[in-house]
Amino acid sequence: MKRFPAFVAVAAATTLVLSGCGGGGGGGAGGESDTIKVAYQKFGNFVQLDDHMKQVKADFEAEHEGMTVELVPIEAQQNDYFTKLALMNRSASTAPDVMYEDTFMVKSDVDAGYLASLDDYVAEWDDWDMFYDNAKEAGVGDDGQIYGIPMGTDTRALWYNTQLFEQAGIAVPWEPKNWEDVLTAAETIKSALPDVIPLNVYSGKAQGEAATMQGFEMLLYGTEDTLYEDGKWVTGSKGFTDSLGFIRDVYQGELGPTPEQALDKNVGTIVAGEWLPQGKLAINLDGSWLSGTWLETGTNPWPEWNDVMSQAPMPTQEGQEPGATSMSGGWTLAMGSKTKNPDAAWDFISLALNKENSQSYDIAASQIAVRSDVSEDPAYIEANPSFKFFSDIVEVTHFRPATSDYAQISNAITVAMESVMTGQQTPEEAAEVYDEAVRGIVGDENTVDAK
């Protein structure tokens, strides 16, 4: 069996799934439609997928005479995208044939009856052998069947502006060993460069999963605690409260954006398109995909980005082993269960994620490749100078729990973050409210007190 190379082995275990949104003209088995509907996210600086889908549409229609691909780009921030996609899937008349979905949503969408099994198709697809074994798990439902084909994976770390660091007297390369080092650097920036935002950590309900994964979980998984253990949700953990304490220190200590800026749904677009290129932000806790915005093909080309921006792994809380942490996810294309033309929907998915198209998308969107023939291609390796760094930290990465109730848990985390960042609650109070919310979501029997 094909195994992940070292830099992707862990990423394959990710529980995040990308779903394909197909819509045909609605409706269930029986009868074929000459139109397939493809739903996906387009928001802010994230236009690479839109470009990709337009190219695949043109290629597909050229190869399938008489067929039409109806692209449905959903212009919405992540949580709103999930909501709108769910609404589409509730009716056969609007349900997509192919859809793009975050991996952590796949199991709940299978439970909801939105996705079609792809087992019969991948069994006859030679390209499937090119995908790393564990990457394939990203699209598997609770029943063991495959529902999504992975487009790529990602990792997260600290991006920092070397020019601002040098102006503030901070040595580069910057190698923070613990949380205190990160906060100390932010405090130094605040003192030396008062017009610069020292540190951005996504937080609050408006940021949805970006706050949970890029922010909170990048902290929590650097403590001695975790969210989920042996099939139960962890409550009462010191690591949870300490992670909220870090959020408090950033926002109540005026080391980050103002709460008003941070709670703007468009802050991610502003960070990538304005604050970083314009030297207004010194440190940004963010994903491997960020530089895709600055490439020649991106929405905000910044030729100097690699001379200005550098990366450092997010350290663990006290510098304990393994010394650094990261979070990984990914997206897939999946087939809608209500498609009238499953063969055409599959043809679109397989065309979109063949070697050539996977490689072009992974390069444009700064994705860590999940196909061996892409990850080993010199053109991919040389396309982005940050690929090696973000691939290397896969060995310390973590993944969100692959459960259908994760989305509700994630929302409870953002509520706790927002209450702390705005000063409405202490970390201890917010953690207690979170624990109660978790018990209400999953039941006492599905929780466990931290050891």
N, C-alpha and C positions, 0 to 999 in steps of 0.2 A: 504494500500500500504506500502511496505517496505521502511523505511526511513533510511537515513544515521545516524550512531551514531554521536555524536558531532564532533569527530575528522575527519569525512569524509564528513559531510553534505555539506560543501562548495565545497569540491573538486569535488563533483558530478556535479557541474554546469560548470565544465571546458569545454572549447570549443575546446580542442585538441582531435583529434581522431586517433586511431590506425587502419590502414586499412590492410586487408589481401590481399596478392598478389598471386593470383592463376593463373596458366598458362596453364594447360591442354595441349594442342597442339594448342592453339589459338582458335579462332573462333566462338563465337556466339551460338545461340540456335540451337538445332538440332544435334542429334548424340552425343554419349558419348565417352569420352576418357578414356583409362585405365591408364593414367598418369596425375597427377596434379602437377602443378608448384607452389612452395611456395617461394616468394621473401621477403627478410628481410635484415636488416642492421647488419653488423659485422664490428667493427672498433676499433682499439686500444685495450683498456682494456675491451671493451664491448663484451664479448664472451658468456655471460650467455644465451642470446637468441639463439645463435647458438647451444649451448648444449641442450637447451630446444627443439628446432626444431628437432634435431637428435633423441632425445628420442621419441618425438611424431611421427616422421616418422616411427620408428621401431614398435611402438605400432599400428599405423594405418595400416601398411602393414601386420602385423600379424592378424589383425581383418578383413582385406579386401583382400581376396585371389585374386590374379591376378592384383591388383592395385599397382602402383608405385608412390612414392612421389619424385619428383625432387626438391631438395633444391637448392635455388639460393641465397647464401649469398652475399650481395653487400658490398664490402669492400670500404667504402667511408665515409668521414666526412658528417655531417648532410645535408648541402645544396646540396652537390654532390649526396648524396643518393636520395634526392627528385628528382633531375634532371634525374638521371639514371632510377629511377622508372617510371617517366613520359615517358621517351623514350621507355621503355618496353611496356607501356600501349598503345602506339600509334598504334601498329601493332598486329593483331590477332595472328600472328605466335609467338610473343614473350611475349604477355601479360600474367601475372601470374594469377593463379586461386585464390590464397590466398596471401594477402600482409600485411606487417607491415607498419603502417603509423602514423606519428605524428598527434594528433587530430586536430591541427589547419589547416591541409591540407585537411581534409575530405570534407568540403563543396565545395572547389574549384575542388576537384577531382570528386565529384558528378556532378558538373556543366560541367566538361570536359567529362563526360560519362564513367569514368573509373570503377566505383563501382556499384555493384548489390545490390538491396534492400534485406534485411534479414528478413523483417516483417513476411513472411509466416513461416520461420523456427523458429524464436524465439517464435511465437505463440504456437508452439507444443513442446517447449523445457522447461522441468520442471526446469532446472537449472536457467533459466532466473529470477525466483523469488528470487534467492539468491543474485542477484546484486542489490545494492542500487539504488533507483529510480533516483536520480540525476546523478549517474554514467552512467546510460543508456543514458542520454542526450548527453554524449560525442560523441556518434556515430550517432547522428541524423542529417539528411540533412535539407535544407531549406524547403523541402516538407513534413517534419514531419516523414519521414520513417527512419528506422534504417539501417545504413550502416556499422557499426563497433561494435565489441564486446570488451569492455575495458579489458585490461590486468592488470591495476593498475594505481595509480596516484603517485604524488610526491609533495614535497615542497622544498624550498630553504632557506639557512641560512648561517651564518658565521661559518666555521670550523676553529679552532685555536689550535696551538701546545702549550700545557700547560707547557712543559719543556722549550721551548724558551721564553715563557712569564715570567716564574720564573727567568730565566737567565737575562732577561732584566729588572727585578724588577717590572713587572706588576702583580697586584694581580689577582689570579684566585679563584673562577670562575669569568670570565670576563663578565661584564654586561653593554655593551655600551648603552647609553641612546639616542644618536643622531649621526649624521654623523661626527661631530667634534670629538667625542670620538673615532670613528673608525680611523680617520686620525691621531689623537694624538697617539694612540697605535702604528700605523704604523711608525710614526716619531720616537717614542721611540725605537722601534725595529731597525730602520735604524741606530740610533746613537749608541746603545749598541751592536748590532750584525751586523757589516757591511757586513759580508759574507752571510747574510740571506736575502732573498726577503721578505720584510715586508708584502705585501698585493697583492693578485691576484684578479683582476676583469676582466672577459673575455670581450674583446673589439675588434672591427674591423671586416672588411668584411670576413676575413678568418675563423672566428669563427661562422659566420652566426647566426642562431637562438640562439645559446649558448650565444653569445654576447648580443643579444637583450633581452633575457629572464632572463638569470642568471646575466647579468650585468646591462643593462640600465633600464629595467622594475623593477628590484629590488630597484632601486633608485627612478624612477619616481613615483611609486605607494606608496612611502613613503613621497611624497610631497602633496600639496593641489590640484594637477592637475592629469590628466589621459590622455590616448591616444585617447579614443573614448567615446563619450557621446551622448545619445539620438539619436543614429543612424548616428552621424556625427563624422568625425575625427577632433580632437582639434588642432588648430594651435596657435602660438604666446603665449604659456604658459611659465610662469616663471619657473614652475617645470621642464619643458623640458630643458631649458637653465641651470638651476641649476644642473641637473643631468649630463649634459655634463661638467659642471664645476668640479664636483667630479671626472670624468674621467680625466680631465686635471690635477687636483691636484695629482692624483695617478701617472700618467705617466710622466708629465712634472716635477713633484716634486720628481721623482726617488724613489717613494714609492712602485712601482710595478716591474714586469719584464721589461726588455728593450722592446721597441716597436718591435724589431726584434724577440725576444722570444715570445711576445704576439701574433704576426701575423703568427706564425708557426701553420699550420693546426693541428699538432700533440700535441699542448700544453696541451690539456686536458689529454691526455695519459701520458705526462711527469709530470704533476701536481700530478696525482693519483699514478703513478708508481715510480716516482723518488723524486720529490721535497718534498712532504709531508713525505713519509717514511724515507727519508734520512735527515730530519730536515733542509731542505734548504728553506722552505717557512713557514712563521709564521701564516698568516691569508689567508683563501681562501673562497671567496663567491661562493658557489656551492650547489649541490643538495643532496637530501636525499639518493640517490642511491650510493653515493661515497664509502661508506664502503663496498659495495659488492665486490669491487676490492680486499679488504684486507682480506676477509673471507677465510677459508681453501679452499673453492671451487672457489675462485676468481683467477684472472690472476697474482696477486702480493700479495700472502698471507703475512700478517703482524700481527702476533699474539698479539703484544703489542699495536695495534692501539687504543683500547679503554682506555688504560692507558695513552696514549700520547695525543690523539686528543679529544677535547671537542667541543661543539656547543653553539652558542649564536644567538638569533633571530636578524635579520637585523633591526636596529632601524629606526624609521621615521626620517625625516630630522631634525626637531627641538625637537624631543621627544613628538610631539603632539599625541593625541589619534588616534589609539589604542596603540601607543607606539612602535609597531613593524609591519613588513610587510613581505609578502612572495609571491611567484608566484607558481601556480600549473598547471600541464599539465597532460599528459598521452598518452598512445599508445593503439591501438586496433588491432585486426585482422579483415580484411575485405575480401569480395569476389570480385574478378575481374568480370567486366560485360561481358567479352568475354569468360568466362569459357565454355567449352564444357560439363562439368560434374558438375553442381552446387550442386547436392546432395553429391557427394564425397568431394567437396570443403567445404561444410557446416559440413560434418562429421569430417573433419580435424580440423576446427575451434572449433567445440564443444568439441572435444577430447582434444585439446590443452588448452582449458580454462574451463575444468571441475574442480571440487573442488581440487582433488589431484594435478593436473598439475598446476592450478593457484597458489596453495599454494607453491609448490616447486619452481616455477619461482619467485614469489613475495619474497620469502626468499633469493634466490640466487642473484636476481637483486636489492635487498633492495627497494622494491616497497611498497607503502602504499596500502593495500588490498582494493578492491572494491566489494568483495563478503563477505556477513555477516558471512558465515560459515568458511571463512578463517580468517577474522579479529578477530573472537571470539575464534579461536583455540589456546590453550595454546602453542602448538608447534610453531606457528607463532609468538605469542607475545614474547616468550622467545628466539627466534632465533637471534635477533640482539638488543643489548642494546641501539641503537640510534632510534629504531622505535617509542618509546613513545615520545621523543622530537619532532621528525618531524611530528608525527601525531597530537600532541597538537597545533602546530602552524597553522594547517589548518584553525583555527578560524579567523586568520588575513590574509588569503591568497587572491589572486586575480587571474584573468584569462584573457588570451589574447582575443581580440575581435574575435567573431566567424563569420568572413566575408571572402569572397573569395578573396578580395584584400589585406588581411593582409600580405601575404608573400611579396608583393611588398613594403608595408609600412615598414616591418621589415628590408628589404634590405636597404631602405633609412636611417633607424636608424643606421645601422652598418657603412654606409658611413659617417654619421655625427660623430660617435664615433671615427672612424679612423682618420678623418681630425683633430680632437681635440687632440687625443693621440699622433699624430705625430707632432703637432705644426703647421700644415698647416693653420688652422683656429682657431679663438677664439670660445668659446661656442656660443656667440651671432651670429657670422657669420655662423657657422654650423647649428644653429637652423633656421636661415633665409633660408638657402639653403634647409633644410629639409621641411620647410613649403611650399616652391615652388614645391618641388618634390611631396608632398602630393596632392597639388591642381592639378598637372599634372596627377596624377594617378586616382584620384576619381572625379575631377571636383570641381569648387568653391562651387557649390550647396550642396556638401556633406561634407563641412568643416564648422567649427564654431570657432570663436575666443574665446580664453579662457576668462572666466569671471574675 
